[in-house]
């Protein structure tokens, strides 16, 4: 019976020690720390892309030439590259870097397709608008989770 009590006491103290260490902030972190400015930048760029596609949808298809939208493509590309740089300089941030690289690649593909075809259909605009929205929501949630 004494052996059982000793085992229970040791287990209790072990769990207590782990709890105290956890409360005092002795945790291992494998991801970058939360950065509210990054989350806000993700949301801002998402809104910028959403607006871009909204304007594209409101434009008559014949007027959706690449030349009419090249400045907006460049502005958003620069914003995405800046976000990528900010994510790359943060330690333990490989997941966010990968997500931003994917978004940048998708954006550059859309830009190239628009340049090649010199127009964009309503279907493609709606599809790509929704695609970017889903990705940016995931990115913002991913950044927010780092706060915990």
C-alpha positions as CSV (number, residue, x, y, z in Angstrom):
1,X,0.0,0.0,0.0
2,X,2.9,2.4,0.8
3,X,4.4,1.8,-2.7
4,X,1.1,2.8,-4.3
5,X,0.9,5.9,-2.2
6,X,4.5,6.8,-3.1
7,X,3.7,6.3,-6.8
8,X,0.6,8.6,-6.5
9,X,2.5,11.2,-4.7
10,X,5.3,11.2,-7.3
11,X,2.8,11.4,-10.1
12,X,1.0,14.3,-8.4
13,X,4.3,16.2,-8.0
14,X,5.4,15.5,-11.5
15,X,2.1,16.8,-12.9
16,X,2.3,19.8,-10.6
17,X,5.8,20.6,-11.8
18,X,4.7,20.4,-15.4
19,X,1.7,22.6,-14.7
20,X,3.8,25.2,-12.9
21,X,6.4,25.3,-15.7
22,X,3.7,25.7,-18.2
23,X,2.1,28.6,-16.2
24,X,5.5,30.3,-15.9
25,X,5.9,30.4,-19.7
26,X,8.4,27.6,-20.1
27,X,7.0,26.4,-23.3
28,X,8.6,25.3,-26.6
29,X,7.6,27.4,-29.6
30,X,8.1,26.0,-33.1
31,X,6.4,28.8,-35.0
32,X,7.0,32.5,-35.3
33,X,5.5,34.8,-32.7
34,X,2.2,36.5,-33.5
35,X,2.6,39.7,-35.4
36,X,-0.6,41.9,-35.6
37,X,0.9,44.1,-38.3
38,X,1.4,41.0,-40.5
39,X,-2.2,39.9,-39.9
40,X,-3.4,43.4,-40.7
41,X,-1.2,43.4,-43.9
42,X,-2.8,40.1,-44.9
43,X,-6.3,41.5,-44.5
44,X,-5.3,44.8,-46.4
45,X,-3.8,42.9,-49.4
46,X,-6.9,40.6,-49.4
47,X,-9.2,43.6,-49.6
48,X,-7.0,45.2,-52.3
49,X,-7.2,42.0,-54.4
50,X,-11.0,41.7,-53.8
51,X,-11.4,45.3,-55.0
52,X,-9.3,44.6,-58.0
53,X,-11.5,41.7,-59.0
54,X,-14.6,43.7,-58.2
55,X,-13.5,46.5,-60.5
56,X,-12.6,44.0,-63.2
57,X,-16.1,42.5,-63.0
58,X,-17.7,45.9,-63.2
59,X,-15.7,46.7,-66.4
60,X,-17.2,45.7,-69.7
61,X,-15.4,42.6,-71.0
62,X,-14.1,44.4,-74.1
63,X,-12.5,47.0,-71.9
64,X,-10.7,44.4,-69.7
65,X,-7.5,44.7,-71.6
66,X,-4.3,44.0,-69.7
67,X,-2.9,47.5,-70.3
68,X,-5.9,49.0,-68.4
69,X,-5.1,46.9,-65.3
70,X,-1.3,46.6,-65.4
71,X,-0.6,49.3,-62.8
72,X,-3.0,47.5,-60.3
73,X,-1.3,44.1,-61.0
74,X,2.1,45.7,-60.3
75,X,0.9,47.4,-57.1
76,X,-0.5,44.2,-55.7
77,X,2.6,42.2,-56.8
78,X,4.8,44.7,-54.9
79,X,2.6,44.3,-51.8
80,X,2.8,40.5,-52.0
81,X,6.6,40.6,-52.4
82,X,6.8,42.9,-49.4
83,X,4.7,40.5,-47.3
84,X,6.9,37.7,-48.5
85,X,10.0,39.6,-47.4
86,X,8.5,40.4,-44.0
87,X,7.6,36.7,-43.5
88,X,11.1,35.5,-44.6
89,X,12.9,37.6,-42.0
90,X,10.8,36.2,-39.1
91,X,12.4,33.1,-37.5
92,X,10.4,29.9,-37.4
93,X,8.0,31.2,-40.1
94,X,8.4,28.7,-42.9
95,X,4.6,28.0,-43.1
96,X,3.7,31.6,-43.7
97,X,6.6,32.0,-46.2
98,X,5.2,29.0,-48.2
99,X,1.7,30.4,-48.1
100,X,2.8,33.8,-49.3
101,X,4.9,32.2,-52.1
102,X,1.8,30.3,-53.3
103,X,-0.3,33.5,-53.3
104,X,2.4,35.4,-55.2
105,X,2.7,32.5,-57.8
106,X,-1.0,32.5,-58.3
107,X,-1.1,36.3,-58.7
108,X,1.8,36.2,-61.2
109,X,0.0,33.4,-63.2
110,X,-3.2,35.4,-63.3
111,X,-1.3,38.5,-64.4
112,X,0.4,36.4,-67.2
113,X,-2.8,34.9,-68.3
114,X,-4.4,38.3,-68.5
115,X,-1.5,39.6,-70.5
116,X,-1.6,36.6,-72.9
117,X,-5.4,36.6,-73.4
118,X,-5.8,40.4,-73.1
119,X,-9.1,39.9,-71.3
120,X,-10.6,37.9,-68.5
121,X,-14.0,36.2,-68.4
122,X,-16.6,36.7,-65.6
123,X,-16.2,33.1,-64.7
124,X,-12.4,33.3,-64.2
125,X,-12.7,36.6,-62.2
126,X,-15.3,35.1,-59.8
127,X,-13.3,31.8,-59.5
128,X,-10.0,33.6,-58.8
129,X,-11.6,36.1,-56.4
130,X,-13.0,33.3,-54.3
131,X,-9.7,31.4,-54.4
132,X,-7.7,34.4,-53.1
133,X,-10.3,35.1,-50.5
134,X,-10.1,31.5,-49.1
135,X,-6.3,31.6,-49.1
136,X,-6.1,35.0,-47.3
137,X,-8.6,33.8,-44.7
138,X,-6.4,30.8,-44.0
139,X,-3.3,33.0,-43.8
140,X,-5.0,35.4,-41.4
141,X,-6.2,32.5,-39.2
142,X,-2.7,31.0,-39.3
143,X,-1.2,34.2,-38.1
144,X,-3.9,34.6,-35.4
145,X,-3.2,31.1,-34.1
146,X,0.3,32.2,-33.3
147,X,-1.1,34.5,-30.7
148,X,-2.1,31.6,-28.5
